[in-house]
């Protein structure tokens, strides 16, 4: 066997023609060497000469018990064998649970999928295992701390050893088939719902559920009766049972909880109000928002009509003025005579705050006209009264009067101003109209007409002065409720002069939200 193996190695590395024991070698020692021609290259071992350059030599060293080689003049070195000679393995065959093997060369053994079966597992050695949906494992093969995850209940056989030597944490996924009655606690037609440590069912399904023959309902439910009844909800469901406790709810209302009592509703507010807390334990109410005051719109009336609040108005500031009075007409004058006319009074004015509730849906607006112009030598007309419904009002200014035509001195006062009144709301500002200016002449040397009375934001007509031999006309006022001024003539022939009318009143409404 050794000679055969050595011959194979030599034949694989160099072309020796023969392999015979060399003369001079000690028989039985297994010392061999040859060159390319097959001739011996040494006579003794382990001190045989090395191979020459271009040659290879092989020997068995009985001192080191190893095969050695010398190639291309190199030193002897072990290349295999040993241990007193080669073995007797002629092939490797895969046994149960393995695959692979062979009769020559380098072979490999491995465990194929499914190669290990129950009988190959040492009892009590498994600690964690994943099983396929149809796998089975005996309880005797589990250690007390084993964990099992299976796809269905058929993966756990009936003798899994539950409770006998330990507890087994088991996680089951998938759909489990129905369990058959075990005959212990469940009767025919029943199925166990659980199993105790002894293997007996703990609970059983009902064998016969019976047939419905009638259903009786209790208020607030009602039933039509019979084997197939219709059950409906009737009556009022109280709060503890999930209802409101009331039959109807106010339209667009806000509901309030009331513990176990029927729900309550907040009284609806007016436009622009917001739901405001009134403190713990009390219901909230709709109120005007705190900090309100954003200008929403402005409506102005210079003629009578109807005021309708803009949607969202919470309150309004109303400015209102009566009509202005007219100055009087001036008397005619002849040579060496003089005359003058006094002014009309200004209309009364006010500013007042009104809430949306005070205003309501609308208010009638009446605008006072300006006092009518006077004829020659006549008294001026009084301005009209302006009203905002019955909530606010202001009278107009009175008309002025004329002086006499005279060569001496004559003086006459102007018309009184109008008066404001706030019947509902909060007065912000009350302004009585300014009285019209007085008129006068003196000894044909000088004369002055009366000024028109001012109003809240208006200016009466300007007064005039006249020197001897001159005539100066009156002037109109500027702005709502302003009175007009009269004319004057001094030491001059004049047919007289009528006056100008006073200015009409107005209402301006500033709406806020």
C-alpha positions as CSV (number, residue, x, y, z in Angstrom):
1,X,0.0,0.0,0.0
2,X,2.8,2.4,0.9
3,X,4.7,1.5,-2.3
4,X,1.6,2.0,-4.3
5,X,0.9,5.4,-2.8
6,X,4.5,6.5,-3.2
7,X,4.5,5.2,-6.8
8,X,1.4,7.2,-7.5
9,X,3.0,10.4,-6.0
10,X,6.2,9.9,-8.0
11,X,4.3,9.1,-11.2
12,X,2.3,12.3,-10.7
13,X,5.4,14.4,-10.4
14,X,8.1,12.8,-12.7
15,X,8.4,10.1,-15.3
16,X,10.2,7.3,-13.5
17,X,10.3,4.2,-15.7
18,X,10.5,1.8,-12.8
19,X,10.3,1.9,-9.0
20,X,12.5,-1.0,-7.5
21,X,14.4,-1.1,-4.3
22,X,17.8,0.4,-5.1
23,X,21.0,-1.6,-4.5
24,X,22.8,-0.6,-1.4
25,X,19.6,0.4,0.5
26,X,18.7,-1.5,3.6
27,X,15.9,-3.9,2.9
28,X,12.7,-3.3,4.8
29,X,13.4,0.3,5.5
30,X,11.3,1.7,2.7
31,X,14.1,4.0,1.5
32,X,13.7,4.8,-2.2
33,X,14.8,7.5,-4.7
34,X,15.2,7.8,-8.4
35,X,15.9,10.3,-11.1
36,X,14.2,11.0,-14.4
37,X,16.0,8.0,-15.8
38,X,14.8,5.7,-13.0
39,X,18.3,5.2,-11.5
40,X,18.9,5.3,-7.8
41,X,20.3,8.5,-6.5
42,X,21.2,7.5,-2.9
43,X,22.2,4.4,-1.0
44,X,21.4,5.1,2.6
45,X,18.8,7.0,4.7
46,X,18.1,9.3,6.2
47,X,21.3,10.9,4.7
48,X,20.5,10.2,1.1
49,X,21.8,13.0,-1.3
50,X,19.3,15.6,-2.5
51,X,18.2,15.6,-6.1
52,X,20.3,17.3,-8.8
53,X,19.1,20.5,-10.5
54,X,16.3,19.6,-12.9
55,X,15.6,16.4,-11.0
56,X,13.3,15.2,-8.2
57,X,13.8,12.7,-5.5
58,X,11.5,11.0,-3.0
59,X,12.1,8.9,0.1
60,X,10.5,7.5,3.2
61,X,12.4,8.6,6.4
62,X,12.2,5.9,9.0
63,X,13.5,8.3,11.6
64,X,10.7,10.9,11.2
65,X,8.2,8.4,9.9
66,X,7.3,10.7,7.0
67,X,7.5,10.8,3.2
68,X,9.9,13.5,2.0
69,X,10.8,15.1,-1.4
70,X,13.7,17.0,-2.9
71,X,12.9,18.9,-6.0
72,X,15.4,20.8,-8.3
73,X,18.2,20.4,-5.8
74,X,16.2,21.6,-2.8
75,X,16.4,20.2,0.7
76,X,14.4,17.2,1.8
77,X,10.9,18.2,3.1
78,X,7.8,16.3,4.2
79,X,5.0,16.2,1.7
80,X,2.5,13.8,3.1
81,X,1.9,10.4,4.6
82,X,3.4,9.8,8.1
83,X,2.1,8.0,11.1
84,X,3.8,4.9,10.1
85,X,2.1,4.6,6.7
86,X,-1.1,5.4,4.8
87,X,-4.7,4.6,6.1
88,X,-7.2,2.1,4.8
89,X,-10.2,4.5,4.0
90,X,-11.6,3.5,0.6
91,X,-14.7,5.7,0.6
92,X,-17.1,8.0,2.6
93,X,-20.9,7.2,2.5
94,X,-23.6,9.7,3.9
95,X,-25.7,8.1,6.6
96,X,-29.2,8.9,7.9
97,X,-29.9,12.6,8.1
98,X,-26.8,13.5,5.9
99,X,-26.0,13.9,2.3
100,X,-22.8,13.9,0.3
101,X,-19.7,11.6,0.7
102,X,-17.6,9.9,-2.1
103,X,-15.0,7.3,-2.9
104,X,-12.0,9.5,-3.7
105,X,-10.6,13.0,-3.4
106,X,-11.9,15.6,-0.9
107,X,-15.5,14.8,0.1
108,X,-18.2,16.8,2.0
109,X,-21.0,15.8,4.3
110,X,-24.0,18.1,5.1
111,X,-27.5,18.0,6.7
112,X,-30.2,18.5,4.0
113,X,-33.5,20.2,4.6
114,X,-35.8,17.7,6.4
115,X,-32.9,15.5,7.2
116,X,-33.4,15.5,11.0
117,X,-36.5,13.6,12.2
118,X,-37.9,13.1,15.7
119,X,-36.0,9.9,16.4
120,X,-32.7,11.7,15.9
121,X,-33.4,14.4,18.6
122,X,-32.1,13.7,22.1
123,X,-34.9,14.0,24.6
124,X,-34.8,17.2,26.7
125,X,-32.4,19.0,24.4
126,X,-34.6,21.5,22.4
127,X,-34.9,25.0,23.8
128,X,-36.4,27.0,20.9
129,X,-37.9,25.7,17.6
130,X,-39.9,27.0,14.7
131,X,-42.1,24.4,13.2
132,X,-43.8,24.2,9.8
133,X,-47.6,24.1,9.6
134,X,-47.7,20.3,9.5
135,X,-44.7,19.5,11.8
136,X,-45.1,17.5,15.0
137,X,-42.9,17.3,18.1
138,X,-43.1,15.0,21.1
139,X,-43.4,16.5,24.5
140,X,-40.5,14.3,25.8
141,X,-38.2,16.2,23.4
142,X,-38.9,19.6,24.9
143,X,-37.0,21.2,27.8
144,X,-39.1,23.0,30.4
145,X,-38.3,26.4,28.9
146,X,-38.9,25.6,25.3
147,X,-40.9,28.0,23.1
148,X,-43.0,26.8,20.1
149,X,-44.5,28.9,17.2
150,X,-46.7,26.9,14.9
151,X,-48.9,27.6,12.0
152,X,-51.9,25.6,13.1
153,X,-53.0,23.3,16.0
154,X,-52.1,20.1,14.1
155,X,-48.5,21.1,14.8
156,X,-49.0,20.1,18.5
157,X,-49.8,16.4,19.0
158,X,-52.0,15.3,21.8
159,X,-49.1,14.0,23.9
160,X,-47.1,17.3,23.9
161,X,-46.4,16.8,27.6
162,X,-48.3,19.9,28.8
163,X,-48.1,20.3,32.6
164,X,-46.3,17.0,33.2
165,X,-42.8,18.3,33.7
166,X,-43.0,22.0,33.1
167,X,-45.0,24.7,31.4
168,X,-44.7,25.3,27.7
169,X,-45.0,28.9,26.3
170,X,-46.8,28.3,22.9
171,X,-47.8,30.9,20.3
172,X,-50.2,29.7,17.7
173,X,-51.0,31.7,14.5
174,X,-53.5,30.9,11.8
175,X,-57.0,29.4,12.1
176,X,-57.5,26.6,14.6
177,X,-60.0,23.8,13.7
178,X,-62.9,23.1,16.0
179,X,-62.0,20.9,18.9
180,X,-64.0,17.7,19.3
181,X,-65.7,16.8,22.5
182,X,-63.4,14.9,24.8
183,X,-66.1,13.0,26.7
184,X,-65.0,14.3,30.1
185,X,-67.1,17.4,30.8
186,X,-68.7,18.1,27.5
187,X,-71.6,16.1,26.1
188,X,-72.4,15.1,22.6
189,X,-72.9,18.1,20.3
190,X,-70.8,20.3,22.6
191,X,-67.2,21.5,22.1
192,X,-64.6,22.4,24.7
193,X,-63.7,26.1,25.0
194,X,-60.7,25.5,27.2
195,X,-58.6,22.6,28.6
196,X,-57.2,22.4,32.1
197,X,-53.8,20.9,33.1
198,X,-55.4,17.4,33.4
199,X,-56.6,17.6,29.8
200,X,-60.2,18.1,30.7
201,X,-62.4,20.8,29.1
202,X,-63.1,23.7,31.4
203,X,-66.1,25.1,29.5
204,X,-68.4,23.7,26.9
205,X,-70.5,25.2,24.1
206,X,-74.2,25.0,24.4
207,X,-75.4,21.9,22.6
208,X,-78.8,23.4,21.5
209,X,-79.4,27.1,21.4
210,X,-83.1,26.7,20.9
211,X,-85.6,28.6,18.8
212,X,-86.8,32.2,19.3
213,X,-90.6,32.3,19.7
214,X,-91.1,35.9,20.8
215,X,-89.4,39.1,21.9
216,X,-90.7,41.5,24.5
217,X,-89.4,45.0,24.5
218,X,-89.1,47.4,27.4
219,X,-89.5,51.2,26.9
220,X,-88.1,53.1,25.1
221,X,-88.0,50.0,22.9
222,X,-91.1,48.5,21.2
223,X,-91.5,45.1,19.6
224,X,-94.0,43.8,17.1
225,X,-93.8,40.3,18.8
226,X,-93.7,36.9,17.2
227,X,-90.8,34.7,16.1
228,X,-89.4,37.4,13.8
229,X,-90.2,40.7,15.6
230,X,-89.3,44.2,14.6
231,X,-87.8,46.1,17.4
232,X,-87.9,50.0,17.3
233,X,-87.0,52.9,19.5
234,X,-90.0,54.9,20.8
235,X,-90.4,57.6,23.4
236,X,-87.7,59.8,24.9
237,X,-84.4,58.4,25.8
238,X,-83.0,59.8,29.0
239,X,-79.4,61.1,29.4
240,X,-78.0,58.1,31.3
241,X,-79.1,55.8,28.4
242,X,-77.5,58.0,25.8
243,X,-80.4,60.3,25.0
244,X,-81.1,64.0,25.5
245,X,-84.1,63.6,27.8
246,X,-86.2,66.0,25.7
247,X,-88.5,65.6,22.8
248,X,-87.5,68.7,20.8
249,X,-84.6,71.2,20.7
250,X,-84.8,74.9,20.0
251,X,-83.9,75.8,16.4
252,X,-80.2,76.9,16.0
253,X,-79.6,76.7,19.7
254,X,-76.5,75.8,21.7
255,X,-77.1,72.8,24.0
256,X,-75.7,72.6,27.5
257,X,-75.0,69.5,29.6
258,X,-77.0,69.1,32.8
259,X,-75.4,66.1,34.4
260,X,-78.0,63.3,34.3
261,X,-80.9,65.6,33.7
262,X,-82.3,66.6,30.3
263,X,-80.0,68.9,28.3
264,X,-80.7,72.6,28.3
265,X,-80.4,75.2,25.6
266,X,-78.9,78.8,25.6
267,X,-81.4,81.5,24.5
268,X,-80.3,82.7,21.1
269,X,-78.6,86.0,20.9
270,X,-78.9,88.9,18.4
271,X,-76.7,89.6,15.4
272,X,-73.1,90.2,16.4
273,X,-73.3,88.8,19.9
274,X,-71.0,86.0,21.0
275,X,-71.5,83.2,23.6
276,X,-69.8,84.4,26.7
277,X,-69.0,82.5,30.0
278,X,-70.6,83.9,33.1
279,X,-68.5,81.9,35.5
280,X,-68.3,78.4,36.9
281,X,-71.6,76.7,37.7
282,X,-73.7,79.1,35.6
283,X,-74.8,78.8,32.0
284,X,-73.1,81.1,29.3
285,X,-75.1,83.8,27.6
286,X,-74.9,85.6,24.3
287,X,-73.4,89.1,24.8
288,X,-71.7,91.8,22.8
289,X,-68.0,90.9,22.5
290,X,-65.6,92.5,24.9
291,X,-63.3,95.0,23.1
292,X,-65.7,95.5,20.2
293,X,-65.4,98.7,18.3
294,X,-64.4,98.0,14.8
295,X,-66.1,100.3,12.3
296,X,-68.3,98.3,10.1
297,X,-70.1,100.9,7.9
298,X,-71.3,104.5,7.8
299,X,-74.7,105.5,6.6
300,X,-75.6,109.2,5.9
301,X,-79.1,110.7,5.6
302,X,-79.6,114.2,4.1
303,X,-83.2,113.3,3.2
304,X,-85.9,111.5,5.1
305,X,-86.1,107.7,4.8
306,X,-85.7,104.5,6.8
307,X,-82.5,103.3,8.5
308,X,-81.8,99.5,8.4
309,X,-78.6,98.4,10.3
310,X,-75.9,96.7,8.4
311,X,-75.7,93.0,9.2
312,X,-73.3,92.4,12.1
313,X,-73.8,95.8,13.7
314,X,-73.5,95.6,17.4
315,X,-73.9,99.3,18.2
316,X,-73.9,102.6,16.4
317,X,-72.9,106.2,17.1
318,X,-75.5,108.6,15.6
319,X,-74.7,112.2,14.8
320,X,-77.9,114.2,14.3
321,X,-78.6,117.9,13.6
322,X,-81.8,120.0,13.1
323,X,-82.2,122.5,10.3
324,X,-80.6,126.0,10.5
325,X,-82.8,129.2,10.8
326,X,-82.9,131.8,8.1
327,X,-81.9,135.5,8.5
328,X,-84.6,138.1,8.2
329,X,-85.3,140.3,5.2
330,X,-83.9,143.9,5.2
331,X,-86.2,146.9,5.2
332,X,-86.2,149.4,2.2
333,X,-84.2,152.5,2.8
334,X,-84.4,156.1,1.3
335,X,-81.9,158.9,1.2
336,X,-80.3,159.5,4.6
337,X,-81.7,156.3,6.2
338,X,-80.1,152.9,7.2
339,X,-81.4,149.3,7.9
340,X,-80.0,145.8,8.7
341,X,-81.1,142.1,9.1
342,X,-80.2,139.7,11.9
343,X,-79.0,136.1,11.4
344,X,-80.9,132.8,11.8
345,X,-80.0,130.5,14.7
346,X,-78.1,127.2,14.2
347,X,-79.9,123.9,14.4
348,X,-79.5,121.7,17.6
349,X,-77.1,118.7,17.3
350,X,-76.1,115.6,19.2
351,X,-74.0,112.4,19.3
352,X,-75.4,109.4,20.9
353,X,-74.6,105.7,21.3
354,X,-77.3,103.1,20.5
355,X,-77.0,99.3,20.8
356,X,-78.3,97.0,18.2
357,X,-81.1,95.9,20.5
358,X,-82.1,99.6,21.0
359,X,-82.1,100.2,17.3
360,X,-84.0,97.1,16.4
361,X,-84.7,96.0,12.8
362,X,-85.0,99.6,11.5
363,X,-85.8,103.2,12.4
364,X,-87.7,106.0,10.5
365,X,-85.4,109.0,9.7
366,X,-86.8,112.5,9.4
367,X,-84.5,115.3,8.3
368,X,-85.4,118.9,9.3
369,X,-85.4,121.4,6.5
370,X,-83.5,124.6,6.6
371,X,-85.5,127.7,7.7
372,X,-87.3,129.4,4.7
373,X,-85.8,132.6,3.3
374,X,-87.6,135.8,4.4
375,X,-89.2,138.3,2.2
376,X,-88.1,142.0,2.2
377,X,-88.5,143.2,5.7
378,X,-89.8,139.8,6.9
379,X,-88.7,137.4,9.7
380,X,-86.6,134.4,8.7
381,X,-88.0,130.9,8.7
382,X,-87.3,128.4,11.5
383,X,-85.4,125.2,10.7
384,X,-87.1,121.9,10.9
385,X,-86.7,119.2,13.6
386,X,-84.6,116.1,12.7
387,X,-85.6,112.8,14.4
388,X,-84.2,109.2,14.5
389,X,-87.4,107.3,15.2
390,X,-88.5,108.1,18.7
391,X,-85.0,107.6,20.1
392,X,-83.2,110.9,19.2
393,X,-84.3,114.4,18.0
394,X,-83.0,118.0,17.6
395,X,-85.1,121.1,16.8
396,X,-84.1,123.7,14.1
397,X,-82.7,127.2,14.7
398,X,-85.2,130.1,14.8
399,X,-85.3,132.8,12.0
400,X,-83.8,136.3,12.5
401,X,-85.7,139.7,12.6
402,X,-85.1,143.1,10.8
403,X,-84.2,146.5,12.2
404,X,-86.3,149.5,11.3
405,X,-85.2,151.8,8.5
406,X,-83.9,154.8,10.5
407,X,-81.7,157.9,10.5
408,X,-80.8,157.1,14.0
409,X,-79.8,153.9,15.8
410,X,-81.7,150.5,15.6
411,X,-80.6,147.1,16.9
412,X,-82.4,143.6,16.7
413,X,-81.3,140.2,18.0
414,X,-80.9,137.1,15.9
415,X,-82.9,133.8,16.1
416,X,-82.4,131.2,18.9
417,X,-80.5,128.0,18.2
418,X,-82.2,124.5,18.2
419,X,-82.2,122.0,21.1
420,X,-81.1,118.3,21.0
421,X,-82.9,115.5,22.9
422,X,-81.8,111.9,23.7
423,X,-84.8,109.8,24.6
424,X,-83.1,106.3,24.3
425,X,-79.4,105.5,24.2
426,X,-76.4,107.1,25.7
427,X,-75.6,110.8,25.0
428,X,-72.0,111.4,23.9
429,X,-72.4,115.0,23.0
430,X,-75.3,117.5,23.2
431,X,-74.9,120.8,21.3
432,X,-77.5,123.6,21.3
433,X,-77.5,125.6,18.1
434,X,-75.7,129.0,18.2
435,X,-78.0,132.0,18.3
436,X,-78.1,134.1,15.2
437,X,-76.1,137.4,15.4
438,X,-77.8,140.7,16.1
439,X,-78.0,143.5,13.5
440,X,-77.8,147.3,13.9
441,X,-77.3,150.7,12.4
442,X,-76.2,154.0,13.9
443,X,-76.9,157.5,12.6
444,X,-76.2,156.8,9.0
445,X,-72.6,156.3,9.8
446,X,-72.2,152.5,10.1
447,X,-74.3,149.4,10.0
448,X,-73.8,145.6,10.5
449,X,-75.9,142.5,9.6
450,X,-76.3,139.6,12.0
451,X,-74.2,136.4,11.6
452,X,-75.8,133.0,11.0
453,X,-75.7,130.6,14.0
454,X,-73.2,127.8,14.0
455,X,-74.1,124.1,14.5
456,X,-72.1,121.1,15.7
457,X,-69.8,120.8,12.7
458,X,-71.2,123.7,10.6
459,X,-70.6,127.5,10.3
460,X,-73.3,130.1,10.1
461,X,-73.3,132.7,7.3
462,X,-70.7,135.5,7.8
463,X,-71.9,138.9,9.1
464,X,-71.3,142.1,7.0
465,X,-70.4,145.7,7.8
466,X,-71.4,148.6,5.6
467,X,-70.2,152.2,5.4
468,X,-72.3,155.2,4.4
469,X,-73.7,154.9,0.9
470,X,-73.1,151.1,0.6
471,X,-75.3,148.0,0.6
472,X,-73.9,144.5,1.6
473,X,-75.9,141.3,1.0
474,X,-76.3,138.4,3.4
475,X,-74.5,135.0,3.3
476,X,-75.5,131.3,3.5
477,X,-74.3,129.0,6.2
478,X,-71.9,126.1,5.6
479,X,-72.8,122.6,6.8
480,X,-75.8,120.9,8.2
481,X,-77.9,123.0,10.6
482,X,-76.1,126.3,9.9
483,X,-78.1,129.6,9.9
484,X,-77.8,132.3,7.2
485,X,-76.7,135.9,7.8
486,X,-78.7,139.1,6.9
487,X,-77.9,142.1,4.7
488,X,-77.2,145.8,5.6
489,X,-77.6,149.2,3.9
490,X,-76.3,152.6,5.3
491,X,-77.3,156.1,4.2
492,X,-78.3,154.9,0.8
493,X,-81.5,154.5,-1.3
494,X,-82.4,150.8,-1.5
495,X,-85.6,148.8,-2.2
496,X,-84.8,146.3,0.5
497,X,-83.6,142.7,0.3
498,X,-84.9,139.2,1.1
499,X,-82.8,136.7,3.0
500,X,-81.2,133.3,2.2
501,X,-82.6,130.0,3.6
502,X,-80.9,128.1,6.5
503,X,-79.1,124.8,5.9
504,X,-81.1,121.5,6.3
505,X,-80.2,119.1,9.1
506,X,-78.7,115.6,8.6
507,X,-78.0,112.2,10.3
508,X,-74.8,110.3,10.1
509,X,-74.7,106.8,11.5
510,X,-71.3,105.1,12.3
511,X,-71.9,101.3,12.7
512,X,-69.6,99.2,14.7
513,X,-69.2,95.5,15.4
